[in-house]
Amino acid sequence: MTPPTAPPIIDIHTHIYPPSYLALLASRTTPPQLVNLEPPSPNGVTPPPRLIILPSDAPSANPSTPLSQLGRPIGPEYSSVPHILSFMNTHNISTSVLSLANPWLDFLDPSKAAGWAKNINDELNDISAGSEGRIYAFGCLPLSAPVEETVAEIERLASPGCEYVRGVIVGTSGLGSGLDDGTMEPVWDALQRHELLVFIHPHYGIPSEAFGPRMQESGHVLPLSLGFPLETTIAFTRMYL
């Protein structure tokens, strides 16, 4: 008797920071930002930069904390396709769906968001196209831009030139007032019309005051481990109601 074939493993939660996005974050001085660290000595190895996405981790909020202890390190595993493929091979992952990690493009000036969305989505599509069918992508949307520009990007993602983009990733703020806000209707209509999957991902958590003055003592345990699931639950509940 032929042994049963193992089912394919598909990872839909693989974040990536494309080089262009890392450069954007490195140009900023407030979260979200990428902080490059200096070598510890003239002959030392330069440590990986630190990604700071939460205001509570910002250098201005922690003046006595070394930069090397703020945020989290970002190495090549977050931006290198060979690293991603190596991880997939190690864990027998058949297919991965890449997505830009939070906070996506929500922080951008409305006049720049659409251009960045197009560039990053094209980059994700090109990465996927060169993976021999192992990688696909969720596109990002310019949600800080006028809703017409967001809908236009959805229409573009559904075109033949973006065939490796199979859905989109969005945060819980939508266009600024939540995913249940009426101004999101054109976005939902366009996504439904083109049958694009929506991956809703947390980022904003809940107000830090809810965790008390000792929140920093546990690192990201409270804001991420508790705040992120609560944020997503609230977003879904608001949409349902």
C-alpha positions in Angstrom: 0.0 0.0 0.0 1.3 3.4 -1.0 1.9 5.6 2.1 -0.3 8.7 2.2 1.2 11.9 0.9 1.7 14.5 3.5 -0.5 17.6 3.0 1.3 20.7 1.9 2.1 23.3 4.6 1.2 26.8 3.6 2.4 29.7 5.8 0.2 32.8 5.4 1.9 34.8 8.1 5.3 35.6 6.7 6.3 39.2 7.1 9.0 40.9 5.1 10.6 44.3 5.2 11.7 45.0 1.6 14.9 47.1 1.3 13.0 50.1 0.1 10.8 50.0 3.2 13.8 49.7 5.5 15.3 52.7 3.9 12.1 54.6 4.5 12.1 53.7 8.2 15.8 54.5 8.5 15.0 58.1 7.3 12.6 58.7 10.1 13.3 60.1 13.6 10.0 59.0 15.2 8.3 55.6 15.3 8.0 53.7 13.2 11.8 54.0 12.7 14.9 52.0 12.1 17.8 52.9 14.3 21.3 51.9 13.0 23.8 51.1 15.8 27.5 52.0 15.8 30.1 49.2 16.0 31.1 48.5 19.7 34.8 49.1 18.8 36.9 50.0 15.7 37.3 46.3 14.9 33.9 45.2 16.2 31.0 43.9 14.2 28.2 46.3 13.6 25.1 45.0 15.4 21.8 44.7 13.4 19.7 47.8 13.4 16.8 48.1 15.9 13.2 48.4 14.6 11.0 50.7 16.8 7.3 50.5 16.0 5.7 51.3 19.3 5.8 54.8 20.8 6.5 53.3 24.2 9.8 52.0 22.7 10.9 55.3 21.2 14.3 56.7 22.3 12.5 59.9 23.5 10.4 57.9 25.8 13.3 55.9 27.2 16.2 58.4 27.5 18.2 56.3 29.9 17.9 53.1 28.0 20.6 52.2 25.5 19.5 52.1 21.8 20.6 48.5 21.6 17.8 47.6 24.1 15.0 49.4 22.4 12.6 47.8 19.9 13.9 44.6 18.3 16.8 43.7 16.1 16.2 43.4 12.4 18.5 41.0 10.6 18.5 39.7 7.0 15.9 37.1 7.9 13.3 39.9 7.7 14.3 41.1 4.2 16.3 38.4 2.5 14.4 36.0 0.2 17.2 33.3 0.4 16.8 33.4 4.2 13.0 33.0 3.8 13.4 30.1 1.4 15.9 28.5 3.7 13.5 28.7 6.6 10.8 27.2 4.4 13.0 24.3 3.5 14.0 23.7 7.1 10.4 23.4 8.2 9.0 21.7 5.1 6.8 24.7 4.2 5.5 24.3 0.7 4.3 27.8 0.1 4.6 31.1 1.9 2.5 34.2 1.5 4.6 37.3 2.2 3.1 40.5 3.6 4.6 43.9 4.6 4.8 44.0 8.4 3.0 46.5 10.6 2.6 49.4 10.6 2.5 49.1 6.8 1.9 52.5 5.3 -0.5 53.9 7.8 1.9 56.6 9.0 2.6 58.1 5.6 1.6 61.5 4.4 -1.6 61.1 2.2 0.2 62.5 -0.8 2.9 59.8 -0.7 1.0 56.7 0.4 -0.2 55.6 -3.0 3.2 55.8 -4.6 4.8 53.8 -1.8 2.0 51.1 -2.0 2.6 50.7 -5.8 6.4 50.4 -5.4 6.2 47.9 -2.5 3.4 45.8 -4.1 5.4 45.6 -7.3 8.4 44.5 -5.3 6.5 41.8 -3.6 5.0 40.6 -6.9 8.5 40.5 -8.4 9.9 38.5 -5.5 7.0 36.0 -5.8 7.4 35.7 -9.6 11.1 34.6 -9.1 10.3 32.0 -6.5 9.2 29.2 -8.9 5.8 29.1 -7.4 6.8 28.9 -3.7 6.0 32.4 -2.7 2.9 34.6 -3.1 2.0 37.9 -1.5 -0.6 40.0 0.3 -0.5 43.6 -1.0 -0.5 46.7 1.2 -2.9 49.5 0.8 -2.4 53.3 1.0 -5.0 53.7 3.7 -3.8 57.2 4.7 -4.5 58.4 1.1 -7.9 59.5 -0.2 -10.2 56.4 -0.5 -10.3 56.8 -4.3 -6.5 56.1 -4.4 -6.9 53.0 -2.1 -9.6 51.6 -4.5 -7.4 52.4 -7.5 -4.6 50.3 -6.0 -7.0 47.4 -5.3 -8.0 47.6 -9.0 -4.4 47.5 -10.0 -3.6 44.6 -7.7 -6.4 42.6 -9.4 -4.9 43.2 -12.9 -2.8 40.7 -14.8 0.5 42.5 -13.9 0.1 41.6 -10.2 -0.9 38.0 -10.5 1.2 36.8 -7.5 -0.7 39.2 -5.2 -3.6 37.1 -3.9 -5.0 39.5 -1.2 -4.2 42.4 1.0 -3.1 43.0 4.6 -4.8 45.8 6.6 -4.6 47.1 10.1 -7.6 47.6 12.4 -7.7 51.4 12.0 -8.9 51.3 8.4 -9.0 54.8 7.0 -8.5 56.2 10.5 -11.8 55.4 12.2 -11.9 51.6 12.3 -12.9 48.8 9.8 -16.6 49.3 10.5 -16.5 53.0 9.5 -18.8 53.8 6.6 -16.0 55.4 4.6 -14.5 51.9 4.2 -17.4 50.7 2.0 -15.8 51.5 -1.3 -12.7 49.5 -0.2 -14.8 46.5 0.9 -16.8 46.7 -2.3 -13.6 46.6 -4.5 -12.1 43.8 -2.5 -15.2 41.7 -2.8 -15.7 42.4 -6.4 -12.2 41.1 -7.2 -12.4 38.3 -4.6 -9.2 39.4 -2.8 -8.6 37.8 0.6 -8.2 40.3 3.5 -5.7 39.5 6.2 -6.5 41.7 9.2 -3.5 42.2 11.5 -3.1 44.1 14.8 -0.7 46.9 15.5 -2.2 49.6 17.6 -3.1 47.5 20.7 -5.0 49.1 23.5 -4.0 52.2 25.5 -0.8 51.7 27.4 -2.5 53.1 30.5 -4.5 49.9 30.8 -1.2 48.0 31.6 -0.1 50.3 34.4 3.2 52.1 35.1 5.2 48.8 35.2 4.4 47.9 31.6 8.0 48.4 30.4 9.3 45.8 33.0 7.9 43.0 30.9 9.0 44.2 27.5 6.3 43.4 24.9 4.5 40.8 26.9 1.6 43.0 27.8 1.2 45.3 24.8 1.6 42.5 22.2 0.6 39.2 23.9 -2.5 40.8 25.4 -3.0 44.0 23.5 -2.8 42.6 20.0 -5.5 39.8 20.5 -7.8 42.3 22.2 -7.3 44.8 19.4 -8.2 42.2 16.8 -11.2 41.0 18.8 -12.6 44.5 19.2 -12.1 45.2 15.5 -14.0 42.1 14.4 -16.7 42.6 17.0 -17.3 46.2 15.8 -17.6 44.9 12.2 -20.0 42.2 13.3 -22.2 44.6 15.2 
